[in-house]
Amino acid sequence: MKVVIQRVTKASVTIDGIKIASINDGLLVLLGIINEDTQEDVSWLSNKIANLRIFGDDGGVMNKSVIDVKGDAIVVSQFTLHANTKKGNRPSYIKAAKPDVAIPLYEQFVSQLEADLGRKVQTGEFGADMKVELLNDGPVTIIIDTKQKG
């Protein structure tokens, strides 16, 4: 699993002109899944995100997690995170998991993140043409790949 995490002051997801998810202070999590991903990746990554200290404390130092600041989260499936751009100018998405593998892992990830955060997590819609809007706070953008957790 690969994620791009953005600390936001607001974020939303719109499909066909209808806003389906919206948060204020918290995290926008773009999630890419490959065939080799497992439940272990889901658990490890969710725990890492929930406890990642990327919010400012009283001294302005990034020392608090989204749990500490009672922030919200939106998770958006994003197969393009696994784009291979090695050859030519047209990205290949061959590594990205097909829906039969990706959807159950995506749903497990959302459920696990809800459990780890102790609150509801908003989502995009798997496979939909989504418009994602955000105001990146900082800007703070973190990339995590479970295959590089060593």
Number of C-alpha atoms within 10 A of each C-alpha: 23 23 24 18 20 24 25 23 17 19 23 21 23 18 15 10 9 10 14 15 19 19 20 15 20 24 30 30 23 21 22 24 28 20 14 12 18 14 13 10 20 23 15 14 22 22 16 15 22 21 16 16 17 20 22 13 14 8 7 8 11 13 14 16 21 21 19 14 13 12 20 23 31 22 23 24 22 19 22 16 19 21 15 16 11 9 8 8 8 10 13 15 15 12 17 22 19 13 13 9 16 20 16 12 22 21 14 16 21 22 17 20 24 18 15 17 23 12 15 14 19 20 21 24 16 16 12 11 11 20 14 16 13 18 16 18 16 12 10 13 16 14 11 16 14 16 11 8 9 4
